[in-house]
């Protein structure tokens, strides 16, 4: 499967060199990777054998459908309590094919409560959830994450979020200038 994906990525690069717009390239590349990951999830025996609910979520630029050809693929494997003991095998069945295909993958495996707790302590993760996009799996579990994120993080800590974002933007501007 990864050789097919490699060939498809090469075809996209060829189209880009022939004049395909950058925006179109990002969209097509994101769709290509989406299809690959969703196929891995749906055909995974570990996913099929797992009890409970699991959902696979794209984060950050990938969640925004702006996956640059050499960018990390950021994923959240979200699960409920019943699925917890199956998650190592589930994660391996999704991540190993991505690594084999040459992708850098940022990932975490969490339940909703842990994801919210982590978002309170890790601002990068908190921001990446702004662009969360469900790829496949349990829609109710994904919605539970969004609802709790909005209530407990965005609405519950709005002032702190804005202050931290302002500080990060200032540091970035001091380090990189206006670029």
N, C-alpha and C positions, 0 to 999 in steps of 0.2 A: 504494500500500500504506500509506503513512503517513497518508492521509486516513481509511482504515478504522481504523487504530490510534488516531488522534485521536478518532474517534467512539466507539470502545470505551472509551477512557479517560474521555470525557465521560459515558458511560453509568454507569461506576463511580462517578464523582463524584455523579451524580444519585442512585444507590443509597445512597451514604454520607449524603447529605442527607436521605434517607428513613428513615435509621436503621440502615443496614448497620454492623456492628461494625467497629472499627478493625482488629482482628486479621483479620477476614474480608476487609476491603478490601486489606490488605497482601498476603494470599495470592492474591487474584484479580488484583491489579495485577502481582505477580511472575509469575504464570502467563501473563498477557497479554504481558508483555515477553519472557518465555522463548519463547513461541510465535513472536513476531515475529523475534527474533534467530535462533532455530533455522531458521526458514523462510529467512531471508537467507543463512545458512550453506549450507543444503542446495540452494538454487537458484542459488548463486553460480557463475558459470562459472570464476572464478579458483580457487575451491576445487576444482572438478571437474578443472581442468587441472593443478593442483599435483601434483608428485611427492612422495612421502614421506608422513609422518603429521602430522596437525594435529588439535588439539582445542581447543575453546572452553570456558573456565572462568569461572564467576561467582565473584566474591570479595566479602568483607566482608558488609555487611548484605544485599546482593543474593544472595550465596551462601547466607546463612541463610534466604532466602525472605522477607525483610523489606524489600521495596523500597517505600519511601514515595513518594507521587506526584511529589514534586519532588526526590528524591534522585538522586545520580549513579548511573549504571550502571557498576559496576567489572568490567572484563573482562581476562582473560589469554588471549591467543592463543598457545598453546603449539605448538611445532613440533619436528620432528627435523631433523637435518642436511640431509637430502635436500630438504626443503621450504623451506629458508631463502631461496632466491632468489625464491620465489613470494610471500613473505609481505607485501610492500608491497601488491600487488594484492589479496590475500586480505583484509588489514586494511581497505583502502578499501571493499571490497565489503560488509563488515559494518558499518563505522563510519559511512560516509556516510548510509545510510538512517536510522540512529539519530539522527544530528545533524539530518537533514532532518525527522525526526519531533519534534524539539524536546528531545531528551534531552541532558543533560550526561553525557559518557562519560569515565571514567577507564580508561585501557587501557595495556597493555604487550604487546609481542611478543617472546617469548623462547623459547630452547630450555631443556631441563631444567637443564643445567649453569649457564646464565646466570641462570635463575630462583633457583636455590639460592645462587649467588654474590651476587645482588642482595639476597636475604632476609637474608644475613649482614651487610649494610651498611645496610639500610633497615628499621628496626623496624616501620614502618607496613605495609610489604609483608609482612614476616614474620608479623605478626599477621593480616593479611587472608587469608593462606593457611590459617589455622586453619579458616576457613569456606568453603574452596574447594569448589565444586560443579560437576561436569561438566555442561555443557549439551548438547553434541553433539561428535561427532568420535571420535578414536581413544581407546578405553578403555585399552589397554595404555600409551599415552603418559601419560595422566592418572595411572594407577596408578604408573608410574615416578616421576613428580613426587611423589606422596604418600609413596611408600616412601623416597625420598631426603630429603624434607623431615622426615619423622619421625626417620629415622636420624641425619641430619647436623645438623639444626636443633633439633628438640624434645628428642630423647634425648641428642644430643651436646653441647648447650649449655643444658641445662635451668636451671642455676643463674644463668647470665647472663640468660636470658630472664625469669626471675622477678624478678631485681633491676631490670632495665630496666622491666618492667611496673609494679613497685612505685613506681619513680621517676616514671613517667608518670602514674600514678594520684594521687600526691602533688601533682605540679604542677597537674594538672587540678583537684584539690580546692582548692588554694591560689588558683587563678584563678577558679573558678566556685562554690566553696563546696560545699554538700551536694546541689546540684541535679543 
